[in-house]
């Protein structure tokens, strides 16, 4: 077996050692066989199911030499590697190991002491074998990824009941939203969604029913644009778009989304996610309306209120 083939299946630490420069080798720290149980995967069979992954990380670091002074604050800590994995696993549900590996590597490279990173992550429960991805990133090759938006817009989140959606003054109400950062949320339509016995299947059916009603709202006023991703919602807030949230994509991929598909709870979750300036529930009331929300009886009540 050639060295190249052997190293292709070797532990990342061995690969790092073999590819180090002979004239100026770098120090390395490593994390081996860090096992986590997570929901990850692009296949439907992997939804709603925890599976084990094994994480191995090797980081080449610039040596401190005589300046180390046995001081823990001067080194790149092992905790940095574990925290990078934890952060990316909590940020959102991912479909691909490739995405997770790349993001973990990029996050570690935020520390200027890290020169090159090897990340290998493997699925352990997809069969009697390990399925994995390994990436190598360096300070010079690391792609630029914006972790936090440079300008955060906090919207108002407005839930519209079916009565509000079919209110004859709907377009007049939308007039008041143009130019104001707004996300509209809706519930299912007036026809009950099909009922099934399997909870995960029912959740998807209920989310689809909400999204069908979102399109009904968009059909009533073309200024209401149905969107399903965080990226497009952020874009809409910065570009005077009245967005109607189709929740399936974000909710199913989130690690902290509420269980089920209660539309009022989801509207509250949306408001929390975007740190909304206010939550307005038009035509909705009851225990599922967040206690901090402002509840209005109808669109007419809102339109007839004197201007602030």
Buried (B, 14 or more C-beta within 10 A) or exposed (E): EEEEEEBEEBBBBBBBBEEBEEEEEBBBBBBEEBEBEBBBBEEEEBBBEEBBBBBBBBBBBEEBEEEEEEEEEEBBEEEBBBEBBBEBBEBBBBEEBEBBBBBBBBBBBEBEBBBBBBBBBBBBEBEEEBEBBBBBBEBEEBEEEEEEEEEEBEBBBBBBBBBBBEBEBBEEBBEEBEEEBBBBBBBBBEEEBEEEEEEEEBBBBBBBBBBBBBBBBBEBBEEBBBBBEBEBBBEBBEEEBBBBBBBBBBBBBBEEBEEEBBBBBBBBBBBBBBEBEEBBBBBBEEEBBBEEBEBBEBBBEBBEEEEE
